[in-house]
């Protein structure tokens, strides 16, 4: 397969409402085990911590607020790149220019969803940084 990349296309985080509803239903249906006395972290997350986090995700987490915050902080894009032997890979990336003339580009490569908070902090700092040389 030969070809050229298609895109980039703007991307916004937008979790469908039915997916959020399904997650909340699953969280509400959890059957918690008994906890061994004084187990603390020896056998995983303490039950009280797990219950607190699940309650937060089910009742207190504002999905739309966090989507909006991430969408505003990170200009995100998708690009389709044909790779011989693998088909077309849909690559997600963030592109934000520095306000420093002739700054060096930084490329962050990720494989997990949790990168966004760390990258948001680094990008916010780096695009506002002053030239040091």
Helices and strands as residue ranges (DSSP letters): E 6-11, H 17-28, H 47-55, I 56-60, H 63-73, E 76-83, E 87-94, H 115-128
